[in-house]
């Protein structure tokens, strides 16, 4: 069994499904009622193969352990909450995009830009409202005399901020859903449309991942999107990755949050490929190594905002944000789980650097909070 290491990625991917654009799509009936559709690898026998996708938290550090308050990473950091939102997981036989795929990418991007342009006045208004809200509560927090009063100020701020976040999600959701529908309609290689929320602390994924039926053969490209969640009822709202953790800063236990507040497309390529067979053992795993996410991250440089909170995103503590984001990508791996133990097998194939794209979010609640 071969394991695909996806170092330049952000999520541990285990995939195997295929399909392509309508012009390149074909169908085949395998054993039973399984039917394979989509892109067919050049070495395929034309048979249908079922693929199971699973996502897991890998224990790379022997000191990593689950406690009553979260996941102790054994490196001075504990995760209280850590979730990722994954969507539009594809598998492709070809390493590189063809003309039809690039055309579809352009169509989807154009649809998104149209929505951004149409909604600019609304999102600019939310930005202004957020700035005023932060200033208001910064003054209230400074005037608070006790720990209880400061906690009450933060709670009131979060309540009002949630309203702004919900307004932003409402503005963005319709256009993004339309763009996603366009991509799913024209590219049958979207095997797991999602979105799926994976909780690294509990190990749960919502909703459950279905089995995909693909052609047998070798696949050389996997791509997916870390998608800003427009439906969450909590702090994952408008974020594709959200972390709430605790670490030592200046000798004191300090809570922090990390938020990746935009959707990001990630493409992963491998020369050797991942082989999907008809033996029913096609279990693929996207695995995360959270103990490596904070390697060489200097929390002593973290600065609290006006409410005394350590917020890490692309606008607040941007250097720390960049380091954590880079570590997430570097430690993410994908492989075939032939031993069925929830981990990718030891034998692996190297991958080239990913060709990733993302759109930075600039509106209230996306990258700031």
Residue pairs with C-beta under 8 A, 6 or more apart in sequence:
1 335
1 336
1 337
1 338
1 339
1 345
1 347
2 272
2 274
2 275
2 335
2 336
2 345
2 347
2 348
2 349
3 333
3 334
3 335
3 336
3 344
3 345
3 346
3 347
3 348
3 349
4 222
4 268
4 270
4 274
4 333
4 334
4 335
4 336
4 344
4 348
4 349
4 351
5 333
5 334
5 335
5 348
5 349
5 350
5 351
6 12
6 13
6 222
6 268
6 332
6 333
6 334
6 351
6 354
7 329
7 330
7 331
7 332
7 333
7 351
8 268
8 329
8 330
8 351
8 353
8 354
8 356
9 266
9 268
9 329
9 332
9 334
9 354
9 356
10 84
10 226
10 241
10 260
10 264
10 266
10 325
10 328
10 329
10 332
11 55
11 84
11 86
11 198
11 224
11 226
11 266
11 286
11 288
11 328
11 332
12 55
12 56
12 58
12 285
12 286
12 287
12 288
12 289
12 332
12 333
12 334
13 89
13 222
13 224
13 268
13 284
13 286
13 332
13 334
14 53
14 54
14 55
14 283
14 284
14 285
14 286
14 287
14 334
14 335
14 336
14 337
14 344
15 51
15 53
15 89
15 90
15 91
15 191
15 192
15 222
15 224
15 284
15 286
15 334
16 49
16 51
16 53
16 91
16 212
16 214
16 219
16 274
16 276
16 282
16 284
16 336
17 38
17 51
17 53
17 89
17 90
17 91
17 189
17 191
17 192
17 212
17 213
17 214
18 36
18 38
18 39
18 40
18 41
18 91
18 92
18 93
18 189
18 191
18 214
18 215
18 219
18 276
19 25
19 37
19 38
19 39
19 90
19 187
19 188
19 189
19 190
19 191
19 214
20 38
20 39
20 92
20 100
20 187
20 188
20 189
21 98
21 100
21 101
21 104
21 186
21 187
21 188
21 189
22 186
22 188
23 100
24 39
24 98
24 100
25 37
25 38
25 39
25 188
26 37
26 38
26 40
27 35
27 36
27 37
28 35
28 36
28 40
28 46
28 47
28 48
28 215
29 35
29 36
29 48
30 36
30 47
30 48
30 49
30 213
30 278
31 47
31 48
31 278
34 48
34 50
34 213
35 48
35 213
36 47
36 48
36 49
36 213
36 214
36 215
37 188
37 213
38 188
38 189
38 214
38 215
39 92
39 93
39 94
39 189
39 215
40 46
40 93
40 215
40 217
41 93
41 215
41 216
41 217
41 218
41 219
41 273
42 93
42 217
43 217
43 218
44 93
44 215
44 216
44 217
45 216
45 217
45 278
46 215
46 216
47 215
47 216
47 278
48 213
48 214
48 215
48 216
48 278
49 213
49 214
49 215
49 216
49 276
49 277
49 278
49 282
50 211
50 212
50 213
50 280
50 282
51 191
51 211
51 212
51 213
51 214
51 276
51 282
51 283
51 284
52 209
52 211
52 282
52 283
52 284
53 89
53 192
53 209
53 212
53 284
53 285
53 286
54 209
54 283
54 284
54 285
54 286
54 337
54 342
55 86
55 196
55 198
55 205
55 209
55 285
55 286
55 287
55 288
56 203
56 285
56 286
56 287
56 288
56 342
56 343
57 71
57 200
57 201
57 203
57 287
57 288
57 290
58 287
58 288
58 289
58 333
58 343
59 291
60 289
60 291
60 292
60 331
61 73
61 74
61 75
61 291
61 292
62 74
63 72
63 73
63 74
63 75
63 291
64 71
64 72
64 73
64 74
64 290
64 291
65 71
65 72
65 74
66 72
66 201
67 78
69 78
69 80
69 246
70 78
70 79
70 80
70 81
70 201
70 245
70 246
71 78
71 79
71 82
71 200
71 201
71 290
72 78
73 79
73 290
73 291
73 294
74 291
75 291
75 294
75 295
76 247
76 248
76 294
77 245
77 246
77 247
77 294
78 245
78 246
78 247
79 200
79 201
79 243
79 244
79 245
79 290
80 201
80 244
80 245
80 246
80 255
81 201
81 235
81 242
81 243
81 244
82 199
82 200
82 201
82 242
82 243
82 244
82 245
82 290
83 197
83 198
83 199
83 200
83 236
83 241
83 242
84 197
84 198
84 200
84 226
84 240
84 241
84 288
85 194
85 195
85 196
85 197
85 226
85 227
85 228
85 229
85 232
85 236
85 239
85 240
85 241
86 192
86 194
86 195
86 196
86 197
86 198
86 224
86 225
86 226
86 227
86 286
87 180
87 193
87 194
87 195
87 196
87 224
87 225
87 226
87 227
88 180
88 183
88 184
88 190
88 192
88 193
88 194
88 224
88 225
88 227
89 190
89 191
89 192
89 194
89 222
89 223
89 224
90 187
90 189
90 190
90 191
90 222
90 223
90 224
91 189
91 191
91 214
91 219
91 221
91 222
92 189
92 219
92 220
92 221
92 222
92 223
93 217
93 218
93 219
93 220
93 221
94 220
94 221
95 220
95 221
95 269
95 270
95 271
96 221
96 269
97 105
101 187
104 183
104 186
104 187
107 182
107 186
108 179
108 182
108 183
111 175
111 178
111 179
111 182
112 175
112 176
112 179
112 359
114 175
115 172
115 174
115 175
115 176
115 178
115 179
116 123
116 175
118 175
119 171
119 172
119 175
122 171
123 168
123 171
123 362
123 363
123 364
126 164
126 167
126 168
126 171
126 363
126 364
126 365
127 362
127 363
127 364
129 164
129 364
130 161
130 164
130 364
130 365
130 368
130 369
133 157
133 160
133 161
133 164
134 157
134 305
134 306
134 307
135 306
137 153
137 154
137 156
137 157
137 160
137 306
137 307
138 305
138 306
138 307
140 153
140 156
141 150
141 153
141 154
141 306
141 307
141 308
142 306
144 150
144 152
144 153
150 308
153 307
154 307
154 308
154 309
157 307
161 364
161 365
161 369
162 237
164 364
164 365
165 237
165 238
165 364
165 365
165 369
166 237
168 238
168 363
168 364
168 365
168 366
169 230
169 231
169 237
169 238
170 230
172 228
172 230
172 238
172 363
173 230
173 231
176 228
176 230
176 263
180 193
183 190
184 190
184 193
191 212
191 214
192 209
192 210
192 212
194 227
195 227
195 229
196 205
196 206
196 207
196 209
197 205
197 206
197 229
197 232
197 236
198 204
198 205
198 288
199 205
199 206
200 288
200 290
214 276
215 276
216 276
216 277
216 278
217 275
217 276
218 272
218 273
218 274
218 275
218 276
219 273
219 274
219 275
219 276
220 269
220 270
220 271
220 273
221 267
221 268
221 269
221 270
222 267
222 268
222 274
222 334
223 265
223 266
223 267
223 268
224 265
224 266
225 263
225 264
225 265
225 266
226 240
226 241
226 260
226 263
226 264
226 266
227 240
227 263
228 238
228 239
228 240
228 261
228 262
228 263
228 361
228 366
229 236
229 237
229 238
229 239
229 240
230 237
230 238
231 237
232 239
235 242
235 244
235 257
235 259
236 242
237 365
238 261
238 361
238 365
238 366
239 259
239 260
239 261
239 366
240 260
240 261
240 262
240 263
240 264
241 258
241 259
241 260
241 328
242 257
242 258
242 259
242 260
243 257
243 258
243 259
243 293
243 324
244 255
244 256
244 257
245 255
245 256
245 257
245 258
246 253
246 254
246 255
246 256
247 253
247 254
247 256
247 294
247 299
248 254
248 299
249 299
249 300
249 302
249 310
250 300
254 299
254 302
254 310
255 309
255 310
256 299
256 302
256 310
256 311
256 312
257 309
257 310
257 311
257 312
258 312
258 313
258 321
258 324
259 311
259 312
259 313
259 367
259 369
260 313
260 325
261 313
261 314
261 361
261 365
261 366
261 367
261 368
262 358
262 359
262 360
262 361
262 366
262 367
263 358
263 359
264 356
264 357
264 358
264 359
265 356
265 357
265 358
266 354
266 356
267 354
267 355
267 356
268 334
268 351
268 354
269 351
269 352
269 354
269 355
270 349
270 350
270 351
270 352
271 349
271 350
271 352
272 349
272 350
273 349
274 284
274 336
274 349
275 336
276 282
281 338
282 336
283 336
283 337
283 338
283 340
284 334
284 335
284 336
284 337
285 334
285 335
285 336
285 337
285 342
285 343
285 344
286 332
286 334
287 332
287 333
287 334
287 335
287 343
287 344
288 328
288 331
288 332
289 331
289 332
289 333
292 327
292 330
292 331
293 324
293 327
293 328
293 331
294 324
294 327
295 327
296 323
296 327
297 320
297 323
297 324
297 327
298 320
299 320
301 317
301 319
301 320
302 310
302 312
302 317
302 320
303 310
303 316
303 317
304 310
305 311
305 316
310 317
311 317
311 368
311 369
312 320
312 321
312 324
313 321
313 367
313 368
313 369
314 321
314 322
314 360
314 367
315 367
315 368
316 368
329 354
333 344
333 348
334 344
335 343
335 344
335 345
335 348
336 344
336 345
337 343
337 344
337 345
338 345
339 345
360 367
361 367
